Amino acid sequence: MPRPSPAPPLAPLEPIRWADDHLRLLDQRALPVVTADVLCASAADVADAIREMVVRGAPAVGIAAAYGVVLDARAGRDFDDARRVLAASRPTAVNLGWALARMAAVTPRTPGALLAEAQSIHREDLVQNLRMGELGAALLPDGATVLTHCNTGALATGGHGTALGVIRTAHRQGKLAGVYHTETRPWLQGSRLTAFELMHEGIPAQVIVDGAAAHLMRARHVDWVIVGADRIAANGDTANKIGTYALALAARAHGAKFMVVAPSGTFDLGCASGEGIPIEERSVDEVVTVRGQRFAPEGVRGFNPVFDVTPAGWIDAIVCERGVIVAPTEQRVRAMLG
């Protein structure tokens, strides 16, 4: 049976918009209930927005930081001060440091040259995502059932998405029989943002609580678990949203394959393995409240790591815009990235 013709693309979701004298960031804390922008006029404003989760997703954080440098350059503020305040906003996602390093390499560091570089980073991310979407979709069998975690779509990137970009492309190709996505505690990026994006594009999907993933893989066959990444070490160990490690364990137990999708800027070849990846820990208030409503007893203690590391040996394929690394090892990672 021939595959259906792909539907025309809808108006893109734009989490990051440059507006000459300021940066407009779609406030992802408020979605999907409220659509509102946060305006940033300085690098410090952008750093606050990154820290407070107005903008999130490793590629999007890097893009926003690049524009933050431009804002300070236009105001005549010191480049190194801007770079330091942005670099300190979140420690795990390597795309942040990668984007700032690209901005630091611009000569001369005029506002115009810096803006051109930031816009180039933004455009390149979309092109990379479209390429990764094609490469990742090619790994899926016809009639595939997939599970994804967190939000890795247009809201987390420069457009289209990484892991969710693969799902978007596969859907347009008519390859998917089922899509599941986790709620992704504690910020609920899956039930708020991934659901919002999938519904925006008319992709049928079902949300599950995080703890249901292993049961899903046993009760309803899953072909691939597809996730993004915030940092990939030289040996292929991958840091991603907390809960990814557990999904890899469940996938291995139930015969599902495991795919990581991330641009080449997410690789950190200076980090030998996952042991060297810093894991951000945030306030326990994020765990015991939802939209400011507390549901746990006052004074309860907690532990809130927001990333974990999946060993390379449990990853079947890493997809980046340069190609696919099957059964990643340090040798294969370095061969792909040069």
Secondary structure, DSSP 8 states (H G I E B T S, - for coil): --------------SEEE-SSSEEEE-TTTTTT---EEEE-SHHHHHHHHHTTSS-SHHHHHHHHHHHHHHHHHTT--HHHHHHHHHTS-SS-HHHHHHHHHHHT-SS--HHHHHHHHHHHHHHHHHHHHHHHHHHHTTS-TTEEEEE-S--SGGGSSSS-SHHHHHHHHHHTT-EEEEEEE--TTTTHIIIIIHHHHHHTT---EEE-GGGHHHHHHHS--SEEEE--SEEETTS-EEEETTHHHHHHHHHHHT-EEEEE--GGGEETT--SGGGS---B--THHHHEETTEE-S-TT-----B-EEEE-GGG-SEEEETTEEEES--HHHHHHHH-
